[in-house]
């Protein structure tokens, strides 16, 4: 995306957002601008406010102070029903009280579209499950699955929710809280490649990550919480420098080039 295209693109942004829970400050003075067609990784140590920031950007949590804007309008003005047609949220944990199967969970992603179903509505669920490698789990009760299997099912649900571009051209957003945390190595990279492919289709992808090497390899830009000077946002290669990593995470960091030329970090 060129600079001119970026300036014209619909943005999801927040300005000077603060979130408090009683006397506890969960997020302070956060300002972020997100463009569609990119993978943005939200990074930071435990307790820095990563999940809180994502919940504010998704509309799940109202900020104590500041504002969140989508396409130039306050996020709350869009209404939850309209937002559900164009943004999907994958939280860290999604407790399910009933014996829903994996296929049932993925089908829930299509619920916002029930009043105007797609022509291929019956195919979307299966295709989304194939993308995250959970087809074989379709009839399994969700609560019997491993953590990684559940994560892949919920990712399929989020993809099903945003399966088709919007008829009105509105930008779609995938907001994911630690989507790779429970995945094995192969599925981590598979999921991140999948998210990059969706970003290439114009979807805005925002993911909370803990693995800096995954962020370095797949994210176009990063938002780093916990820096002494406050939130840092920018292109991944520019922001994720060893000096910043050591200051924020307190870990010695050495950049190395992998066999394919990708820069990775060694810690310790």
C-alpha positions as CSV (number, residue, x, y, z in Angstrom):
1,X,0.0,0.0,0.0
2,X,1.5,3.4,-1.0
3,X,1.5,6.4,1.3
4,X,-1.3,8.0,-0.7
5,X,-3.4,4.9,-0.6
6,X,-2.8,4.6,3.2
7,X,-4.0,8.2,3.7
8,X,-7.2,7.5,1.8
9,X,-7.8,4.1,3.5
10,X,-10.6,3.7,6.0
11,X,-9.0,3.6,9.4
12,X,-9.6,1.9,12.7
13,X,-8.1,4.1,15.3
14,X,-8.1,5.2,18.9
15,X,-6.9,8.4,20.4
16,X,-5.6,9.0,24.0
17,X,-7.5,6.0,25.2
18,X,-7.4,5.2,28.9
19,X,-9.0,2.2,30.6
20,X,-9.5,1.8,34.3
21,X,-11.1,-0.9,36.4
22,X,-11.8,0.7,39.8
23,X,-8.5,2.1,40.9
24,X,-6.4,-0.1,38.6
25,X,-5.1,1.5,35.3
26,X,-5.3,-1.1,32.6
27,X,-4.3,1.0,29.6
28,X,-2.9,4.6,29.6
29,X,-2.9,7.2,26.8
30,X,-3.0,4.8,23.9
31,X,-3.2,6.2,20.4
32,X,-3.1,3.8,17.4
33,X,-4.0,4.1,13.7
34,X,-4.7,0.9,11.8
35,X,-5.0,0.5,8.1
36,X,-6.7,-2.4,6.2
37,X,-4.6,-4.7,4.1
38,X,-2.0,-5.1,6.7
39,X,-1.1,-7.4,9.6
40,X,-0.5,-5.5,12.8
41,X,0.9,-7.2,15.8
42,X,0.2,-5.9,19.3
43,X,3.2,-6.7,21.5
44,X,4.3,-6.2,25.0
45,X,5.1,-7.9,28.3
46,X,2.4,-9.4,30.5
47,X,0.1,-6.8,32.0
48,X,1.1,-4.1,29.5
49,X,-2.6,-3.8,28.2
50,X,-2.5,-5.7,24.9
51,X,-5.8,-7.5,25.4
52,X,-7.3,-4.4,26.8
53,X,-6.3,-2.4,23.7
54,X,-7.8,-5.1,21.4
55,X,-11.0,-5.1,23.4
56,X,-11.3,-1.4,23.0
57,X,-10.6,-1.5,19.3
58,X,-13.2,-4.3,18.8
59,X,-15.9,-2.4,20.8
60,X,-16.1,-5.0,23.5
61,X,-15.0,-2.5,26.1
62,X,-15.7,1.2,26.5
63,X,-12.7,3.3,27.3
64,X,-12.7,5.3,30.4
65,X,-11.3,8.2,28.5
66,X,-10.5,8.8,24.8
67,X,-12.2,7.8,21.6
68,X,-12.3,4.9,19.1
69,X,-13.1,5.7,15.5
70,X,-13.9,3.5,12.5
71,X,-14.1,5.2,9.1
72,X,-14.3,8.6,10.6
73,X,-17.2,7.8,12.9
74,X,-17.1,6.8,16.6
75,X,-17.1,3.1,16.9
76,X,-20.2,3.0,19.2
77,X,-22.2,4.9,16.5
78,X,-21.9,1.9,14.1
79,X,-24.0,-0.4,16.3
80,X,-23.0,-3.9,17.3
81,X,-25.2,-5.6,14.7
82,X,-23.5,-3.6,11.9
83,X,-20.0,-4.1,13.4
84,X,-20.6,-7.9,13.5
85,X,-21.0,-7.9,9.7
86,X,-17.5,-6.5,9.2
87,X,-15.3,-7.2,12.2
88,X,-14.7,-10.6,13.9
89,X,-13.1,-11.0,17.3
90,X,-11.2,-14.1,18.4
91,X,-10.7,-13.7,22.2
92,X,-8.1,-15.5,24.3
93,X,-10.7,-17.7,25.8
94,X,-14.2,-18.6,24.6
95,X,-16.0,-20.7,27.2
96,X,-18.8,-22.8,25.8
97,X,-21.3,-24.1,28.4
98,X,-23.1,-26.5,26.0
99,X,-22.0,-29.5,24.0
100,X,-21.6,-27.7,20.7
101,X,-19.6,-29.5,18.1
102,X,-16.7,-27.8,16.3
103,X,-18.9,-27.3,13.3
104,X,-21.6,-25.7,15.4
105,X,-19.0,-23.2,16.7
106,X,-17.8,-22.3,13.2
107,X,-21.5,-21.9,12.1
108,X,-22.0,-19.2,14.8
109,X,-19.7,-17.0,12.7
110,X,-22.5,-16.8,10.1
111,X,-25.2,-15.7,12.6
112,X,-24.8,-12.0,11.9
113,X,-25.6,-12.8,8.2
114,X,-28.8,-14.7,8.9
115,X,-31.1,-11.9,7.5
116,X,-29.1,-11.8,4.2
117,X,-27.4,-15.2,3.7
118,X,-24.8,-15.6,1.0
119,X,-25.6,-17.8,-2.0
120,X,-22.9,-20.2,-0.9
121,X,-23.9,-20.1,2.8
122,X,-23.8,-23.9,3.1
123,X,-20.3,-24.1,1.8
124,X,-18.7,-21.4,3.9
125,X,-18.5,-23.3,7.1
126,X,-16.7,-26.3,5.5
127,X,-14.3,-24.1,3.6
128,X,-13.4,-22.1,6.7
129,X,-12.8,-25.3,8.6
130,X,-10.5,-26.6,5.8
131,X,-8.4,-23.4,6.0
132,X,-7.6,-24.0,9.7
133,X,-7.2,-27.7,9.4
134,X,-10.2,-28.7,11.6
135,X,-12.4,-30.5,9.0
136,X,-11.7,-33.8,10.8
137,X,-12.9,-32.3,14.1
138,X,-16.3,-31.2,12.7
139,X,-18.4,-33.6,14.8
140,X,-16.3,-33.5,17.9
141,X,-17.6,-31.7,21.0
142,X,-15.6,-28.5,21.4
143,X,-14.9,-29.0,25.1
144,X,-13.2,-32.4,24.3
145,X,-10.6,-30.7,22.0
146,X,-7.1,-29.7,22.9
147,X,-6.3,-26.0,23.4
148,X,-4.7,-25.8,20.0
149,X,-7.6,-27.5,18.3
150,X,-10.1,-25.1,20.0
151,X,-8.0,-22.2,18.8
152,X,-8.1,-23.3,15.2
153,X,-11.9,-23.9,15.5
154,X,-12.4,-20.3,16.8
155,X,-10.2,-19.0,14.0
156,X,-12.3,-20.7,11.5
157,X,-15.4,-19.2,13.1
158,X,-13.9,-15.7,12.7
159,X,-13.0,-16.3,9.1
160,X,-16.5,-17.6,8.4
161,X,-17.9,-14.4,9.8
162,X,-16.0,-12.3,7.3
163,X,-16.0,-14.7,4.4
164,X,-17.2,-12.4,1.7
165,X,-16.2,-8.8,1.0
166,X,-19.0,-6.4,2.0
167,X,-21.4,-5.4,-0.8
168,X,-21.0,-1.7,0.3
169,X,-17.2,-2.0,0.1
170,X,-16.8,-1.5,3.9
171,X,-13.5,-2.8,5.2
172,X,-13.4,-6.1,7.1
173,X,-11.4,-6.4,10.3
174,X,-10.0,-9.5,12.0
175,X,-9.1,-8.9,15.7
176,X,-7.3,-11.8,17.3
177,X,-6.1,-12.2,20.9
178,X,-3.1,-14.5,21.0
179,X,-4.3,-16.7,18.1
180,X,-1.1,-18.7,18.0
181,X,-0.5,-19.2,21.8
182,X,-1.9,-22.8,22.0
183,X,-0.7,-23.9,18.5
184,X,2.2,-26.2,17.7
185,X,5.0,-24.8,15.6
186,X,3.6,-25.9,12.2
187,X,0.1,-24.6,13.0
188,X,1.6,-21.3,14.2
189,X,3.2,-20.6,10.9
190,X,0.2,-21.9,9.0
191,X,-2.1,-19.5,10.9
192,X,0.1,-16.5,10.3
193,X,0.5,-17.3,6.6
194,X,-3.3,-17.5,6.5
195,X,-3.7,-14.2,8.1
196,X,-1.2,-12.6,5.7
197,X,-3.3,-14.0,2.8
198,X,-6.4,-12.4,4.2
199,X,-4.6,-9.1,4.7
200,X,-3.6,-9.3,1.0
201,X,-7.3,-9.4,0.2
202,X,-7.8,-6.0,1.9
203,X,-8.8,-7.3,5.4
204,X,-7.3,-5.4,8.3
205,X,-5.7,-8.0,10.6
206,X,-4.8,-7.1,14.2
207,X,-3.3,-9.8,16.4
208,X,-2.0,-9.8,20.0
209,X,1.2,-11.9,19.9
210,X,3.8,-13.0,22.4
211,X,6.3,-14.5,19.9
212,X,8.5,-11.7,18.6
213,X,9.9,-13.9,15.9
214,X,6.4,-14.6,14.5
215,X,5.8,-10.8,14.5
216,X,9.1,-10.1,12.8
217,X,8.4,-12.6,10.1
218,X,4.7,-12.0,9.4
219,X,3.6,-8.5,10.7
220,X,3.7,-5.4,8.5
221,X,3.6,-3.2,11.5
222,X,3.7,-3.5,15.3
223,X,2.3,-1.7,18.3
224,X,4.5,-2.2,21.3
225,X,3.2,-1.5,24.8
226,X,5.3,-1.1,27.8
227,X,8.1,1.1,26.4
228,X,9.4,3.8,28.8
229,X,8.4,6.5,26.3
230,X,5.0,5.0,25.9
231,X,3.3,3.1,23.1
232,X,5.4,2.6,19.9
233,X,3.8,2.0,16.5
234,X,5.4,1.6,13.1
235,X,6.9,-0.8,10.5
236,X,8.0,-4.0,12.2
237,X,11.7,-3.8,11.1
238,X,12.0,-0.2,12.3
239,X,10.3,-0.6,15.7
240,X,11.5,-4.1,16.7
241,X,15.1,-3.2,17.2
242,X,17.3,-5.0,19.8
243,X,17.5,-1.9,22.0
244,X,13.8,-1.6,22.3
245,X,13.3,-5.3,22.9
246,X,15.9,-5.3,25.7
247,X,14.3,-2.2,27.3
248,X,10.7,-3.5,27.1
249,X,11.2,-7.2,27.8
250,X,14.4,-7.1,29.7
251,X,16.0,-9.8,27.6
252,X,19.3,-9.6,25.7
253,X,18.6,-9.9,22.0
254,X,20.7,-10.7,19.0
255,X,19.4,-10.5,15.5
256,X,20.4,-13.3,13.1
257,X,19.5,-14.2,9.6
258,X,17.8,-17.5,8.9
259,X,18.5,-19.8,5.9
260,X,15.8,-18.1,3.9
261,X,17.2,-14.6,4.7
262,X,14.5,-13.8,7.3
263,X,15.7,-11.9,10.3
264,X,15.1,-13.6,13.6
265,X,16.0,-12.9,17.2
266,X,18.0,-15.0,19.6
267,X,17.4,-14.3,23.3
268,X,19.4,-14.8,26.4
